[in-house]
Amino acid sequence: MKKKVDPVVDEAVESLNMKDGPSRRRLIEGAGLFSATAAASALIAACSSSSSSSASSTSSSAASAVAGNFPKTPAWKFWFVNHADTNEFFTPTKYGYSDAAALLGLPTPNWGGDPNSDEANMISFMNSAISAKADGIALAQISNTAFTSVVSNAMNDGIPVLTYNADGIYSHGVAEIGSNRLAYVGQALYLSGQAMGNQIKTLVPGGGHIAIFIATPGTGNIQPRYDGAVSVLGGSYQVAEVATSTVDATELSTEKSYMLGHKSTLKGAFAVDSGSTANLAGALAGSGLKIPAGGFDTDPRTLAALSAGTVNFSIFQDPYLQGFLPTLYMYLYNLSGAQLAPPDTDTGLTVLNKGNVSQFLKNSRFQGGSAAQQYLPRPAGAISQPQATTST
């Protein structure tokens, strides 16, 4: 049954210069203004005060009630191809693309690939996306050679491809992307490794034996971090690159075993991936070592270790944005008829430590710890460490 709109409400909406379209109807319905004469009168008063204030009121009123004023589009379906598709690290990524799709009125993107960086399975999933005539594909491009053909095939079929989280490899600090993807959304991985190296130099001054643990050596999502760290450490450091695997229990046992075997010489323990970092505190406790430690990401165990001071630092790359932004970019690319080509986007390099980790201890959708939608007020006072400080 169609609801009757109060004439004063209609006048208010007309004053906002909104035509009889979805935005107008959603404004009325979403704000509950079918008979809210007083509220409508207030809108008219705000709009009639002056031409400049009218423009301001139009913007703020519409924004509070609708997500945007975009035209109706097809229900574009995007696909995300991942190398660790069951790993909890990517829970915020999935929340990110789900939130972006909901905001834009699109179906939730498809997610898949492989749990253990098997490139053949990732390519198979991407081929499924191509066969399904996906409207856009986001690929975690962990190799500079494996995905060249499949990305080219998608682009030749008119399917836009972005990369996220990983974008090929680095060779001597130079990016080797290996595909004709449109853009990359993620951390500047080699630079983040250099930032880690500088943290190590501060914590272990003068050099010595250190271990850098890595889940899958050679893959484009984490190897550039190791290479970046080594590039700034110099010859006074004896760096051991220790493979830990993608299995959580194996990561812990590998780290503990290495620490026990090198207890007399080891001066620092570090890691370049989420799982290996999350297990540092347990391995240190199990081996009885109290040495500087640090790594990447915001696994709950890492956050607890930062808060306790057991781990000295962790570098945050914002996996939520790695789902949200590719979805937004693919939408805009399709909406604009390819006029809005997506930009390379660095999702940040925030160094967390005991002094600034408190805001990240709040359970949230943005960190993957809670499915609930919620508003998190920013900390009061000066912003001492703004996020997204690196450049791709």
N, C-alpha and C positions, 0 to 999 in steps of 0.2 A: 504494500500500500504506500503510495507516494505521500510524503509528509508535506504539509503546507508551510511555506516559509513566510515568516512575519514580514509585512511590507517594509518596515523600517530596516530589517536585516537586508532585504533586497536592495534598498537604497544605499546602505552602507557598502555592500559589495560592489554596487555600481560606482560608488565614489572611489573605490579602490581600482576602478578601471579593469575589472575582470570580466571576461566574456562568459557566456553560458557554456563552460567546458568543465572537464574533470577537476581542474584546480579550484574553480569556483565552488563546485558542489562539495569537494573534500574540505574546503575551508569552512563551509557552513556546517557540514555534518560533523567533521572532526572537532570543531570548537563548540558543538552543541548549541548553535545559534538559531534554531528554527523559530523560537519565540522569545529570544533574549533581547527584548527591545532596548533595555538599558545598555547592554553591551554594544549593540549596534549603534546606538546614539553616541556612545563614547568613541566608536570608530569614526563616525562622521565628524565629530568635533575635532578629533586628531587630524583627520584628513583635510579639513577646511581651514586650519589655522594659517597655513601659508603654502605656497607651491613647493618650497624646499622641504618643509616638514611633511607634506603630503607624500613626496617621494620616499622619504625615510619611513613613514608609517606603512606605505605599501609594501616596501621591502621586508620590514620586520614582521608585519602581520602575516604575510604570505608564507614567510620562512618558518614561522612557528606552527603552521598548520599543515603544510605539504612539504615533500622532500625536494621538489623542484618544479620547473615549468617546462619540462621536456615534452616533445611530441610523443604520441603513441608509437611504439616500435614493435617489431616482431619479438617473440620470446627467445632472444638469442641465448644459445647454450654454449658455455665455455667449458673447456677441459683443462685440468691440471695434471701434468705428468711428473711423478716424483720418484726419487731414488731410495727413499726410506718411508714408504707410504703408511707404515703402521707405527712409526716412531712418535712418541708423545711430544717431541719437539715441535712437530707441525700441527698440533692441535690449535694453537692460535692462528696459524695460517688458514686452516679450514674455517675457523670462526670469522676470520677477516673476509674471505671471499663470500661466505654466507651472508654477512652483514652488508657487504657492498651490493650483492645481488638483490637482497630484500629492499635496500634503499632505492634501487633502480627499477624494481618491479620485474626482475628476471628470475628464471628458475635457478636453483642452486647448481653451481658447476659440478661436473663429474670429477672424481678424484681416483687416481690409481697409478700403477707403475710397477714398482718392486720394493720389497722391504730391505733388500741387501745390495743395492747398487748394481743389480744385474741389468746391463745395458740392453740386452736382447729383449727382456721383458718390458722394459721401458719403451723401446721402439715398437713392440707389438701393441702396447696400449695406445701409443701415439697413432699408429696405423688405424686402430679402431676409431680414433677421433676423426681421422681424415675420411674414413669410409662413412662415418656418420654425418659427414659434412658439418663438422663443428664450426661455430661462428668465431672461434678464437681458441688458441692453445697456449697455455703457459707451461714451460718446460724447465725443469731443474737440469741444466746442461752440464753434467759432471765430466764430460769429455770434450776435447776439441776436435775429435775425429769421428766418434761413433754416431753422432746425430746429424752430420752434414747432409746426407742424402734425404733423410726423413723430414728435416726442416725444409729443405728445398722443395720436396714434393708437396708439403702443405702449402707453402707460399705460392708455388706454381698453380695450385688448385684454388687460389684466392682466399686461403685461410690465414689470417694474421697470427704470427707466432712471436711471443715474448719469452724471455728467459727470466727465471727468478731463483734466488738462493745460490745458484752456480752458473757460470758463464764461460765455460771452457777452462783453460789453464793459463798459467803464467810461466814464461821461460825467461830467466834472467831479468825478471821484473817487467817483461813486456807481455801484454795480453795476447793470447792466441785463442780467438773465439771459435773459429771453425764452422760457423754457419752464417746464413744471411738473415738471422732473426731481426726483428724490428728494434728491440731495445732490451735492456737488462734492468730488473728491479731487485735490489739486494745490497748486501754490504760490499764495499770495496775490499775484497778479501786479502789481496796482497798488502794493502795499506793497513788493514786491521792486524795482520801479522807483524808488520813493522811497529805498530803501536804496542803489541804484546812484547816485542823485543825490547822496546824502551822501558816497559814496566820491569822486565827481567833485569835489565842493567841497573835499575834503581835498587831492586831488592837483593841482587847478588852482585855487588860492585867488585870489580877487579877480575871477574871471570871465574873459571873452574868448571867442574863437571855438572851438567844439568841434563835432565830428561825432558823431552817433549813427546807426550803421548798422542797418538793419532789413530782413529778408528780404521780408516781405509787409506793407506798411503797411495798417492798418485791421483786421487779423484779431485775434480775441479772445485768441489765445495769446501775442501779443507786443506789440501796440499799447498795452495797459495799462501795460506796463513803461516805454515811452517817455513816456507821459503822466504816470506817477508821477515819473519823473526830472525832467521839466520843471517839475512842480509845486513842487519844492523848490529849484530852481536860482536862480530869481529873474532880474530884468532885466539883471544885469550879464553874463550869459552869452548869447552869440549862438549858438543851437543850430541846426545843420543836420540835418534828418532825411533820411537818404540811403537810398533803396531799393536792395537788392542782389540780389534774386531768391532762388530756392531752389536754383539750380544752383551747385555749389561753385566751379567755375572762374570763373563770372561774378561771384560774390561777391568773389573775390580781385581780379579785374581792375577791378571798380567801385571798391573801396576804394583800391587803388593809384592809380587815375586821379584820384580825388577828392583824395587826399593830395598828389599831384604838382601838381595844379592850385591848391591852397591852401597850399602849403608855407610861405609866408612868414607866414601869419597863424594857422595851425592850432595850437592849444595842447593838444589832447587828442583821442583817437580811441576811441570806445566802441561797443558793440553790444548788442542786446537779444535775440539768438537764438544758438543753438549754432553754426551755420555761419558767420555773420558774425563771431562772436567768434573762432572757430578760425582765420580768415584774417587776423586783425589783425596777428599777428607777421610773416607773409609780406608783407603790404602795407607795413608799416613798414620792413622790410628793403629792399623793392623801391623805396621812395620815398626812402630815406636819412634818414628821420625818427627821432628819438629823443624821443618825447613820451609823457606818461602814457596808458595804455590799459587797458581792462577790459571785462568783459561777463558772459556767462552760460554755465553748464554745463561739462562735463568731457570734451569732445573731447580725444583724445590730443595734438593739436597745442596746444590750450589749456593742458593740464597741463604740457607741455614748456616752453611760453613762461612759465608761472608759475614753474616751477622755475628757469628761466634769468633771471627778472626782467625779461623783455621786456614781458610783460603784468603789470600790477600786481595785478589781482584778477579773480575770476570767482565768480559767485553760483550755488550748487548747489541744484537743486530736487528731486533724488532721483527720477528716472524709474522706477527699479525699484519703488518703493512705489506709483507710479501704475498699475502693473499688478497688483501683489500685493493691495493693499487693496481695490480695487473687486471683485475676485474673491471675497475673503473676505466683504465686505459683502453681495454678492448672494447668496452661499451662506447666510449667517445670516438674511437677509431671507426667503428661501424656507424655510429650516429652521424658523424660529420662527413661521410663519404670519403674517408681517408684523408681529410684535410688536417685532422688533429693527430699527427703521427706521435706515438708515445715517446717520451724522453728516457734516456738512461737515468735511473733514479737510485741514489744511495740511501738505503734505509737506516744508516746511522752507525756510529761508533761511540757508544757511551761506556766509559770505564766505571764499573761499579766496584765499591769497596765498603768496608764497614761503616764509613761515614755517610754514605749516600744511598744505601740499599733499602732504607726503611720503606720508601714509597712502593718499592717492588715486592715487598712482603705482603701487601694487600692482595688477597685472593681475587682474581679478576679474569674476565673473558680475554683480556688483552695478553695475559700471560698463560692462558690455557687452563688455569686451575679451577675455573668456575664457568658454567654455561650461562649464568644469569647475566642479563643486560643490566648494567648499572652505570651510574655517573660517579666518577672518582674526582673529587675536588683536588685541584693542584695544591701543592704545599705552599704555605704563605711565605712571603719574604722574597728576597732576591733570588734570581735563577742563576745558580753558580756553575752549572754544567749543562748547557743546552745540548739536546740530542741532534743527531744527523750532522756531525761536524767534519766528516771526511768528504772526499770528492772522487767520483768514479773516473 
